[in-house]
């Protein structure tokens, strides 16, 4: 099993609206991409200069399934939207 974790820092302009919109877009993906085994999107609740604004924790059977997800047109559509409203992303992929 592969865990795929991504956290984002959002631009200040329309931050609250963009957070909710991007969370909704991400949460649509499990119904559109069959290789997703587990998928959780969370918004930060801690006020800290070290905190990111949103996190995705997802699971895939193996690296091939993660690559299928990464190359899927719906995933690419959401990533493109995220790039327009975020200033930074951090990604960690690891085997469980």
C-alpha positions, 0 to 999 in steps of 0.5 A: 500500500502507498500513502500519498499525502499533500498539503497546501498553502493558499494565497490570501485572495479569497482564501476561505472561498478557495479552500472550500471550493478546492476541498469539494473538488478533491472530494469528488475524485474518489467517485471518478477515479477507481484506483483510490482506496482511501481519501481524506481532505482536511482544512487546518484548524491550528493558528500557527505560522508553521501550519499549512491550510489544507491536507490530503491523505490518500491510499493506493494499492501500489505505485502503479495505482498512484501513477494511474491516479496522477495521470487521470484527467480528472486529477489533472483538472483539480491540480490545475485549479489548485495551482491557481489558488495556492502558493506552496505544496508539500508532498510525501509518498510512502509505503505502508 
